[in-house]
Amino acid sequence: MNLDFSEEQVVLREMVRGLCAEYAPLEVVRKLEDDPIGYPTDFWKQQGELGLLGLTLPESYGGAQQTALDAAIVYEEFGRALAPSPHFVSSVLSGGALLAAGTEEQKKSWLPRIGSGEAILTPAWLEPGNGYGPRGVQVEAVADGGDFRLSGTKRHVLFASAADRLLVLARTGPGEADVDLFLVDPKAPGVDLTQQLSLASDTQYRVDFRDVRVPAADRVGAAGSGWAAWSDVMLDAIILLGAQAIGGADRALEMTVAYAKERKQFDKPLGAFQALAHYLADAATEVDGGRVLVYEAAWARSEGRPVDRLAPMAKLFACDTYRNLTAMAIQVHGGVGFTIEYDIQLYFRRAKQLQMSWWDARHLEERIASSVLDRPAS
């Protein structure tokens, strides 16, 4: 197996790292904590001008049509920088869902605007007290003449106040998979946004729908196609979240190694103590192992191979590694890592948030276990 990146992929990595350093350094990340918008507009504009927002979208809709492997490189750099950007919710999830299930008219209307950064879309999926499966979608979309009326509540909707449309998963029938996708204007009558504070201090909203009228033309694709499209897009998405986690873990390890070399106790650097050195060695091993797993999943997706098992494994292992490594890093810092002045706490909080977000560890373990138990004996 060839683990080398192409010259173009090396250039892509360097470009994204430089972009994050210039437009979204940690000083900017700190300023945007709990911000109602949540991202720097100049950073977003640059992503559009460099073609990153349409990275995986087809050329026919203004995208660059790059592979999942290329996208994983971008997300590893986003993770290193803690980049505050709606890229994931708009370009990856919403753009991917429109591409998978949308009508040709919807694709032509929205995908070029997503790819340029002119429009931001964000999914409204999870609900209070409900799970990740199709039964967890209980917001109702009731047919009313030629339109639909939506009622219910969504939580953890990222960048909702900055979005041009919410991509709402709503139930249209009693069957398990009777779930459709709807494009809803967050400023429409009956839509209320309430900002939620999170562990990562990112920009999340609770969204309440009270008898919101949605034109039938704003249902994404054919009736009953929503859940299948969403499930498939999520497999792409969690690979990139795994790459983001590995990027964050790698940077947190670099910061901790530097601290262990500089900070002294008993006239010796912390890294000279065997117990701490072994912690760092274990962490380096786990980061390298997680990176290989993530890139294997991204490569498999790029080659059209099944990732039903690989993608959940990649996110599970990468996010566990990120969370455990940053917890260890806090300990190496001797407790001061929890203070606001130290950057390592930024990584620790985001590591835990990422571990719990989208498909969490328990759901990922269930999916992996099903693939293991259902696998035919060799």
N, C-alpha and C positions, 0 to 999 in steps of 0.2 A: 504494500500500500504506500503510495507516494504522499507524504505529509508536507511537501513543499508547496508554497503558494506561487502563483504566477507573478510575473513582473507587474502586470496590471493590478493584481490584488495587493501587492506590496505598496504600490502607489496609492491605491484606494485607502489603505490603512493609514498611511502617512498623511493623506489629505484630511481624513476625518479627525485624526488626532490633533492636527494643526488647527482645524476649524474649531474644535472644542476648546483648545487652549486659548484661542483668541477671543471667541465670542461667548464661551460659557465656562470660564474658570471657576474654581470653588468659591471665589468671592461673590460671583453672580449667583451661584447655587444657594449660598447662604441668604442673599438678599431676597430670593424668590420663595423662601420657605413660607408656607401658608398664604402665599399670594393668591388673590382671587383669579388671576389670569394664568400665572404659573410658568410662563416661558418668556424669554427675551425675544422681541420681535426681530431684531437684527440677526440673531442666530437662526430663527425660522426662515427668514428671507434668504440667507446664505445657503441653507439646505436646499431650498427650491432652486436657486440659481446654479448650484453644483449638480443638480439632478438626483440628489439623495432621496427626495420625497417621492419620486416616481421610480425608484431603483428597481423594484420588482414588477412594476406595471408594464403591460405590453407597449411596444413602440407605437402600435396603431392608436393608442389612447394617450400618446405623449410621454410614455415612460421610457426607461432605459432597458427594460427586459433583462435584468441580470438575475443570477441564480440565488438560491437560498444560501449557498456558501458565501457569496459576495455580501449578502445581507447580514450573515453572522459576523463577518469581519467588521462591518459598520457597528453592529450592536455590541461587540466586545469593546470597541472604543467608546461608545456611549456609556457603557458600564464603568469603564475606568474613570470617566470624567463626571459621572452622575448627571449626565446631560439632561437638562429640563426641556423636554420637547414633546409635542403631541404626535410625533412621528409614528409611534407604535399604534395608537388608537385610530389615527386617521389613515396613514398610508398602508399599514400592515393589516389591521383588522377590518376597518370599514372599506378600504379599497379592495381588500381581498374578498370580502363578502359580496360587494357589488360585482366584482369580476366573476365570481362563482355563480351568483344567482340572479343578478340584475338583468333587466331587459336591455336591448341594444340602445334604446333611447336613454335609459338611466346611465349606462356606461359612458356614452358620449357626452352626457350632460355633466357628470360628476368626476369621472376619473382624470381627465386632463386638468381640472381645477385642483383636485387633490394632489396631483403630481407637481403642479407649479407652486403649491402653497396658497393659492388664492382662496381655497375653501378648506375648512377643517371639519371633519366628521368624527364623532365618537360614539362607541356602542353604549347602550343602556341595557344591561343584561341582568345583573344579580339583584335579588330582592330580599327584603328583611326576612330572616328565618328560613329561607329556602336554599336548596342545594344547587349543584352545578348541572344536573341532568335536565332533560326537557320538562319534567314535572315541576322543576323549580321555577319555571316561567308561568306565573299566574296573572300577570297584568293582562287584562282582557282587551281584545280588539273585536268589537261587536259590529257586524255589518249594519249599516243604516242607509238604506237606499243605495246609491252608488258609492258611498263613502264608508268609513269606519269611525267608531268612537272608542278612544282608549281611556282606560281607567286603571289606576293602581299606582304602585310606588317602586322605584328603582333606587339602588344605592351604589356607591363607589363608581360614579360616572365621572371619569377623568376629563378635565378641561371643558366641562359642560358650558360654562359661561362664555367661552371663546368659540364654541362650535357653531357652525352654520346650520348643521342638522345633527340630530340624535338618531343613531341607528338602533331602533327599539325592537327588542325581541318581545313579541306579544302572542298570547294564546288566541287562536281563532276557532278552536273546536275541542271536543272532549278527548280525542285520541292523544296518546302519549306524545307523538311528534307533530301534533297540530299547532306548530309554532311558525309564525311568519316574521319577516323583517319589515320594518316601516321606517321611512324617513320622516322625522318630525322636527318641525321648527321649534327650537327651545324658547322662542319668543311668542309662540302661538297662545291664544287664550286657553286658560286651563292648565298651563304648564308652569309649575313653581320650582325654582331652584334654591336649594339651601346648602351652603358650603359645609363640608364635613372636615374636621381636623383628623389627621392620620399620624401614625407613628413616623412615617417618612416625611411629614410636613409637605406632601405633594398636594396637588389641587384636585380634590374630589368633591362631588356634589351628590346630595340626595335629590331625586327628581320625582315630583308628584304629578300625576296626570289625572285631571278631573274632567271627564267627559270631553276629551280633546278630539276635535274633528280632524280626520286625516283623509285626504282624497285617495280614492282607489289607485290612482296613478302613482302614489307614493308608497305603495306596497312593492317591495323589492322582488321582482321576478314573479314566478307562478305561485299560486296558492300551494301551501304545504312544502315549499322548497327551502324554507328558512333554516330549519334546524340542521338539515344535512349539510347545507353550505356553511353554517356557523361551525359545526363540529370539524369539518375539514380545514377551515381557515385556522382554527385553534391549534391544530397540529403544527402548522407553519409557525404560528405565533409563539408557542412555548419553546420551540428550538431557539428562536431569537432571544427569548427571555433567559434561556440557559446561557447563551453567549454573553448577554448583559451581565449575568451573575458572575461568570468566570472573569470577565473584564474587571468588575468591581473587586472580586476576590484577589486578583493578581495585583491590582494597584494597592489594595489594603496591605497585602503581604510586603510589597516594596516599602511602603511607609513604615511598617513595623520593623522590618530588617534594618532600615536606616536608623530608627530610634534605638534599636538594640545595640547598634554599633556606637552610637553617640552617648547614650545615657550610661553613667557609671555607678556602680555600687562596690564598696570595699576596694576602690582603686582599680576595678576591672569593668570593662563594658558588659552590659547585660548579656550580650550574645556569647560571652565566654563561659557562662554557666550552662552546664550540660543539659539541665532540665528544659531551660528556655530554648537552647539550640535545637533540641529534639522536637519541641513544639513547632518550631519554624520549619524543620526538615519535613515533618509530617504534613504541614500545611502546603509546602511546595509540591510534595508528591501528589496531594489531593487536587491541587489546582491543575497540574499537568494532566492528571488522569481525567478530570472533568472536561478540560479543553479538548482532549482527543474524542471523548464521547460526544460532546456538542458538535464538533466538526464532522464526525462520522454521521450524525443525524442530518446535518445540513447537506453533506455530500449525497447521502441517500435520497433526500428530497430533491436535490438538483438532478439526480439521475433517474427520477421517477420510480424509485424503489419504495416499498412500504415503510412507513415510519410510525405505525400505530404503537409499536413497542419502544422504538428508539427515542422518539420525541419525548414521551413522558419520562423515560429514564434520564434523558439529558437534563430536563428542567429539575427533576427531583434531586439528582446528584449535584448539579451545579449550585442550586439554591441552598441545599444542605451544607455544601462546602463553604459557600459565601457566608452563611450565617455563623457556622462554627468557627471559621477562620477569624471573622471580625470579633467574635466573643473572646477568642484567645488573644487577639490583638489588644483588646481593652485590658486584659489581665497583664500583658507584657508592659503596657503603659503604666501599670501600677495604680489604676483607678482614675488618674487624671484624664484618661481617654474619654471619660463620660462628661467632662467639662466642655462647655461651649467653645472654648478657645482652641481645642484640639480637633483636627479634621477627621480623625478616625471614627468619632461618634456619628458623623454624617454617613459613613459607610455601614456602620453597625445597624443603624435604624433602617436604612434602605434595604439592607440584606434581609432583615426580618420581614419587612413589608413585602418584598418581592417573593419571599418564600410562601407567604400567605395569599398572595394575589392570583387572580385568574384561576387556574387549577392549583389547589393547594396540595400539600404533601399527602394527605389522606386520600384525596381523589386520585392523585397520580399513582399511589401505591395500589389502589383498587384496579386501575387500568392495567398496570404492569402485571399484577397478580392474575388477572383474567387472561392475559396473553400467555403467561407461563403455564397456568393450569389447563388452558384449552389447547395448548400446543401438542400436536401428535407426537407420540414416542418415536424416537429414531431407531 
